Amino acid sequence: MALIWVLILFSSVGDICFSGCTIDWRKAIPAALALITCAGFWLAGKSHEGKHTPLVFLREVEIFREEGET
C-alpha cells in the first residue's frame, strides 16, 4: 500500500532531477507538507505506549423459552 502512495506522489510531482533543474514550488511544497504530515503520524500517532494484553473470558449464556413461544 505504501508503494502505491509513493508511485502516486511521484506521478503527481513529475520528473525529479538532482542537478541542473528548477524546482516547481507549486508541486514541491504540498508534497513536502504531505511527507512531513505522514512522518508526524508515524512518529507521534501512537494511541497506546504500553504493552497490549487484552483479557479474554469465556462466557456461557442460556436462553429459556416461556411456554407458548415458538
Secondary structure, 3 states (H helix, E strand, C coil): CHHHHHHHHHHHHCCCCCCCCCCCHHHHHHHHHHHHHHHHHHHHCCCCCCCCCCCCCCCCCCCCCCCCCC
